[in-house]
Amino acid sequence: MSINVIQLVQGALTESVLQQLATRIGVAPESAKRVVGLVAPALVGSLMNKAASPEGARGLFAAVMSPDTNANIVEQLPALVQGDGLQKLLGLGTRLAGAVAPAERLEALSGSVAQQTGVAASATHALTGVVGTTLLGILKHYFTQHNGNVGALPTLLGHQLPFVKPNLNDSVASALGLGSAGSFLAGVGAQMKAVSSHLEHPSAQNARVSAVNNSIDKIVVQEKASKKKWWWLAVLAALALLAALLGRGCVGEKQQTAAEPAPAPAVTASEASAVAAASAAVAAAPASEAASQPAVVPTKDATLTFSVDKAGMPALNATVGSEGEKKTLLDALTAKFGEGKFTANVTVDPETKPASWLDKLDGLLPLMALPGAEVKLAGEKIELSGTAADAKLGWLDKLKNLFGAGFTIGTFDVKQAVASAKDSFLNAFSTFKADDCAATDVAKVLNLQVINFSTGSDVPPQDAQLALAKSAELLKNCTTAGKTVKMEIGGYSDNVGRAESNVALSKKRAEAVRAYLVKHGVPAESLMAQGYGDANPVADNSTASGRFANRRIEFKGQE
């Protein structure tokens, strides 16, 4: 048995309830009804998004069944919207908001719905809280009545797809960080089905194991081990039987005369049946085992980076979740630029979520033809560099209008990146103890700093010298504690310029860092410098942030 939760939410907010509620928050009842009509499916979509991963489903189920969630809210709503009850209801909505979506996403949703309905954002936000509280209460009532467990939550939400699809638009989906409505709805059903399969107990035997261990993951591992053991036993049985038959044939051959050909060894019907059964079992076992594996739950963001050369020819790298998405991307590029007029390296990874930017390709294609443009898209984050970041060309505003409030769009800021890295390093340094002087642990801390050399320079910049001084202090403290740490200081560059020059420059930079540390008291014999040029990149060199990440000093502990 399943339910239409959107219909139940709208049914709970009867005309009399909506009229009371609208009067209290200062909007017309019809306007409040329009807000509810947009918000309810949007919040269900947000719950679907949470239930599309095992961790999200578990957290959501815990919130649904928490003491704060009112399983009787439908019956109590008429009283709650009157007098002091409304303030309590709104307060409850604030406490439960995190279970539905992050606060900033709910604010973005309220803003989007306000634009579409003309209702003030503050009133829209209040109504969103009421809808969210009612939604969670209805789910708790359902699971309480049906003794539902966490594995049933993704299944129930999956049943809401037909009711969400006609009512979820791109604007509200984007505000909630779901990307486009079409792409989200196309992929989330399969994700929730896989999560439900993973969370549910697949057999009575597994249920007994779960009662002892309460670990679904352990059950899956034990099932796999059992099937593999059975498969190998089947293989061994088949081989033993075949060997016996062949051995009997060899004995018969020895008894034949040299001129007389040996007849094929006779096989009884039972033996033939046994061989056939064992062979079929061997052949079927891997397929059965593969079929029993839980479907992959996508957890990675789809990515796209591209840079455009001086002639306007784009080079792209992308990771998407399906062959269909790959074809859509390549077909769009071919239609825009023609065969051979672009380069594209597209990887299909089943662990990747649906690409939220894929339905915006028409708006991105002109940017892919802009000479000098560099763009990086990861999930709902977009970073511009090169000519794409030129304020005069206005691409920042164009993309904000194209993608909407659900996307974070900006330009790469070197100073901000350096400052952020410095803060991370200093925080790690402040908690580091001499007892932690294992070479790998020290390297992890030292690698948090960023030494952003100026182009063509091997002089450590002023803004890196505080971090370098702290690095020297850390290494000296380990030496004082009798735990001298040996380090290789590796210099790396981006791929701009000649490879030979990059190797030479990267080594000079590594030597400059070594010299700084030795000057500040680190034993010279514990440090060695090496230059690697543009080898082993940690990011895509097609964007400014990628090249920044690749121009690095990397510490590596030496045992």
N, C-alpha and C positions, 0 to 999 in steps of 0.2 A: 504494500500500500504506500502511495506517495501523496504529496500535497502540492498545491500551487501557493507558495509562500507570498508571492506578490499579491495575489488575489486576497489572501487572508489578511495581509497588512492593510490593504485598501478597504476590506470589509470591516476591520477593527476601527478604522478612522471613518466612522459613519458621518452622515451629514450633520447631525447634532453635535458630534464630537468636533468635527472640523469647524463648525460655526463658532463654538465656544473657543476653540484654539485660535482661530483666525482673529476673533475679536480681541483676545488677550494680547496677541502679538502685533495687532494693528494692520492686518491685511484683509482683503475681501475673501470670503469663503471659496469663491470660484478660483481665485488666484492660488489659495492654499492647496486646492485640489490639483491644480496643474503642477505645482511644485512636487507634491506627493507622487504624481504620475511619472515624473522624471527621476525623482530621488530613489524610489523603491527598487526599480530594476537596476539602477546604478549601484546601490549598496549590495544587492544580491550578486551582481557581477564582481564586486570587490571581495565578497566572501568566497566566491568561486576561485578567484585568484589566490587567496590564502590557502584554500583547500587543495590547490594544485601541487603541493609539496607535502611530504609526510610531516615535517616539522610544523608547517603552517596549519595543517589539518588538526594536529594534536593541540596546538595552542588555541585554535579557534574553538575546538570542542570543549577545552577547559574553560574558556570564557563563557560559552553558551551555558554550561552546567554550573557556573560559579554562583555563589549566594547572591551576588548583586543582580543577577538576571532574574526577572519576575516572570515565572511561568504562567501567572494568572493575569497578565497585563491587559489582555483583550477585555476581560470582564470588568477590570478596574479603571480602564481609560476614561469612561464618562465621569467618574468621580475625580480622577487625577487632574483633569483639565480645568477644574473649578477651584477657586480659593487658593490656599497655599499648596495644594497638590501639584500645580503646574511647576512651581519652582523645584519641588522635589523631583518631578519627572525630568525637567531639564538638567538638573544636577546628576541624575542617574544616567542620562544620555551622555554627559561629559565623561563620567567614569567609565562607561562602556565603549566610548568612541574608539579607543585604541584597538579593540577587538575587530572592528569593522574596517578601519583604514587609519593610517597615520594622520595626526592632527592637521598637518599642512595639506594633505590630500583632501581632507574633508572641507577645509577652507577653500581650496581650489574648486571643489565640486560645488560648494555654495555659490561661489562667484560665477561659475558657468551657468548654473540653473537660474541665478538672478538675472543674468543677461538674456536668457531665453524666455523668461516669464515676466520680467519687469518688476519682480518683487525684490525688496531690499535684501542685500546679502545677509544682514543680521537676522531678519525674519526667516530667510531661507535656511540659515544655519540652525536656528531653533527647530524648525520643522524637520530638518535632517536628523537632529538628535532624537526627536520623538519617533521618527520612522525607524531609525536604527535600534532604539530600545525595544520597540514593538516587534521588530523582526527577530531579534535575539530571544525575546520572550516566547514567541510562537515556536521557534526551533526548540527551546528548552521544553515547552509543553509537549511537543511531538515526541521528543526522545524520552521524556519521562513516562509518557503513556505507552510507548512501544519498546521500552527497555533497550533503546538504541545505544550502540557503542561508537567509538571514534571512526571505525571503518565505514559506518553507514552514512557519515556526514558528507563525504565527497559524492557518494551515490545520490543522496537526496538533492544536493545542490546541482548535480549533473542533470537531474530530472527537470530543473528549472530553465534549461536552455531554450526550449520552445517559447517560454513566456518572457524571457529576457530579450531574445533576438529582435522582436518588433519594436522594443521600447528603449533600447540602449543606443544612443547616438555617439558619434565620434567625439563631440565636445566633452560630454561628461565622462566618457571612457578615458579620454586623454587626461582630464583633470585628476582622475584616480590613479594615473600611472599605468593604465592598461594598454596604452597605445591606441590604435584604431579599433573600433568596435568589431569590424569584420574579421581582422586578423586574430584578435583576442578570442572571439567566440569560435573561430574555426579550429583553434588548437586546445582550448581549455578543457573541453569535454573529454578528450583522450587522456589528458594529464590527470584529471580527477579520477577517471576509471582506473588508471594505473595505480594511483595512490590508494584507492579503495581496495584494490586487489592486494596491494602490499600490506595494508593494515589489517585486513580481515584474516581470521584463522582459516587456513585452507582445508583442514581435516580434523577429525576427532582426535587422532593421535597428536597432532600439533597442538590441539587445545589442551591436552593433558600436559604436554611439555610446557606450554605457556603458563598453566596453573602453577607449575613448580618454579619456572624461571621468569615468567612475565616478560619475555623478550621475543617479540615477533621476528626480529632479525636473526636470532639464534635458531628459530624454527626453520627459516628459509635455508640457512647454512646446513642444518642437519638433513633437510630434505634432499639438498643437492648431493651431500656426501653419500646418503643412502642410495640414490639413483646411480651415482658413479660406481659405487661398490657393486650394485646389481649388474651394471653394464659390463664391468670387467669380469665378473663371474660368468656371465653369458659368453663372453669372448673365449675365456679359458675352457669352458665346457665344449664349445664348438671346435676349438683347435684340438682338444684332446680326442674328441670323437673322430675327427678327420685324420689325425695321426694314426689312430688305431686301425682305421680302414686302409690307409695307405700302407701301413706296416704289414697288414695281412696280405695285401697285394704283392708286396716285395717278396714275402715268403713263398707265395705261389709261383712267382717268376723263376725263382731259383730251381724249382722242381721241373721246369719245362726244358726240353732239349734245345740246343743252340739254334736248330733250324726251325723250330716250332715257335711261332709268335705267342707271347703270353696273352691270354684273354683278359679283358678288364675284370677286376675283382667284383664278385657278386655282392650286391648290397641288398639286404632284406628290406621289406616295406617299412618295418619299424625303424630300421637304421636310417633309411632315406627320410622318413618323417622327422626323426630326431634332428638330423642335419638341417633339414629345411626350417624346422622350428627354431633351432639355435641361430641359424643365419638370419632368419627374419627378426629374431629378438635383437641380435647385434645391430642389424640395420635400423631397426625401429627405435632402439634405446636412445641414440643421440637426438633423433627428431623429437621423441617424447620429452626428453630432458629439456631441449631447447624450447618446446612449446610451453613447458611449465614455468619458464622463467618469467618473473614479473616484468611488465613493460617498463621501458626506461622513462623516468620522470624528468622532463627538461628542467634544468636549474640554471643554465648559463644564458647570458644575454647574447642575442644576435649582434654581430658587429659588422661594420663597413667602414673602411678607410679608403680614401682616394686622393690622388694628387694629379694635377694637370700640367703637362709640359708647355713650353713656349708656343708650340704649334696648336695647342688646344686639344691634345690627345690625352684622355684620362687613363690612369693605371689604377686598378682597384684590387683590394683584398677584402674578402668577406667570409663570414662563417654564418650559415643558416641551418635550420633544423630539418629541412626536407628537400628532396629532389625537385618538388613542385616549386618551392620558393627559389631555388637556384635557377630553374628554367624561367620563372617570371622575371628575375633580375637580368639574366642574359638576353632574353627576348627584348626587354625594354632598351637595353644598351645597343643591341643590334639595330633595332628600329630607329634609334636616335642617331647613331654614328655610322652604321654600316659595318659589314664584315671586315675584320682586320684593322679597323680604325680605333680600336681600344684594346687594352690588355686587362684581363680579369682572372684572378685566382680565387675561386669560390669553393669553400670547403663545406661539406654537409656533415653535421654532427647531430645525431639524434638527441643528445642531451641539451641541445640549444632550444630556447623558447621561440615561438613564432616572432618573426621580425616585425616590430611595431612600426618601423619606418618604410616597410615595403610598399604600402599603398600610397606613399607620398612621393614615389619615384618621379612622377610627372613634374613635380615642383623642384626636384633635385637635379634633374637632367641638365637644365641650363647652367647650373653651377658646375657640373662636371665638364662643361666645355669652356670654362673661364680659365685662360692661361694663368698659371701660377697659383691656382686655388688648391687648398689643402683642407680636408674635412675628415673628422673621425666621429663615427656614430657607434655608441655602445649602449644597448637597451634604450633608455629614454634620455640619454645624455649626448649632446652634440657639441663638438669643439671645432672652431674655425681657426685657421691660420693661413699664412700667405696672403694672396689677394682676396681670398674669401673673407678675411678679417678687416679689410679696408673699409673704414666707416663710410667713406664717400660712395661706395658701391651699394651700401644698404642691405647686404645679405643677412646680417644679424637680425634685423627687423623682419625681413621677408620670411626667414625660417621660423621666427617666433609666431608669425601669423599663420604660416603653413601648418606647423605642428601643434600649436595650442599650448595651453597652460600645463599640460601633463609632462612636457619635455623641459629639460634644463639645457639652455643653449647659451654658449659664451665663446670668448676667444681665449687663446692660451696666454697666460700671464707668467713670465719667467720669475719675476720677483715674488709673486704669490707662491709659486711652486717651491722656490728656495726657502722662503720663510716657513712654509708648512713642514718641509723636511727638517729644518733646523729645530722646530718645536718638538717633532717626533724624536729626534736624536737626543735633545736635552732632557726630555722626559725619561727616555730609556737610560741615559747616563745617570740621572739622579737616583734611580732605583738599583743600579748595578752594584754588586758586592764582590769583594775580593774572592769570596768562596766560589764565584761563578767564572773563574778565570780559565775555563776550558776554551781552547782556541776557537771552536765553532761558535760558542756563545759570545765571545768578544767580537768576532767578525760580524755577527748579526747586528750588534749595536753600532759598530763603526760604519757599517754599510747603510745606516739610516741617514747619514749626513750627505749633503750634496755639495760638491766642489765645482762650481760652475765657472770654469775657465773661460776667459774671453776668447773670441775667435782667433786662432793662430798663436795664442799666448800659453806659456808654461809657468806663469807666475800665479800662485794661489790667490784668488781674489780676496779682498778685504772682508767681505761678508761671510767667508768660510773660515776665517782664522780663529774665531771663537770656538767653533766646533773642532777644529784641528788641535787647538790647545787642550780642550777637554779630552780628545782622543789620546794625546800624549800623557795626560794625567792618568787616564784609565790604565794605559799600558805600563806606566811607571808604578802604579799601585800594585799591579799584579807582580811586577818584578820585586818590589819591596816585600811582598808576601811570600817570596820564594817560588813564584809560579810564572816565571818569564814566558811570555807568549811570542812565538815566532809567527811572523806574518809575511805573506806575499802581497805587495801593493801592485795591483794590476791597473794599467791605464787603458781605457777604451775610447773610441771615437765614433762619430756617426759615419755615414758612407759618402759624405760630401768631400770631393777632392781625390787626389791620387792615393791609391792604397799604400804605396811605399812611404809617402809623406805622412799619412795618418799613423802608421806604425811608429815612425820616428818621433812624431809629436806626442803620441800617447805615452811613449816610454819616458820622454822628457818630463811630462806631467807627473808620472808615477815617481820619478826620481826627485822631483821638486817636493812632493808630499813626504817622501822618505827623509829628505834633508831637513824639512821643517820639524818632523817628529824627533829626529836625532838631535837637532839643535835644542829642543825642549826636553832633553833628558832621557829619551828612549834608547836603550842599548842598540848601537849600530848593527851588531851582529845578529840581532833578532829580526831585522827587516831586510827584504830584498825587493827590488823594483823590476817590473816587466811591462813591456808595451805590446798590446795586442791589436791595435788599430781598430778596424770596424768589425772584427770577429765577434761572434756570440752576441748579436744584438738582443736586447731585452724588450724592444718595442719596434713598431713599424717606422722605418725611416722616412715614410712619405708625409709625415706631419711634424710640425715644430715640436710638439710635446714628445713625440717619439724620438726625434733626434736629440732632444734635451736629455731624455732618459738614457740614451745610448752613450752620450758623452759623459762617462762616469769614471770614478776611481772605485775599484772593487777590492775589498780586503778579503783575503783567503787564509785561514789558519793553516799552519804547517806543523804537523805532529813531530 
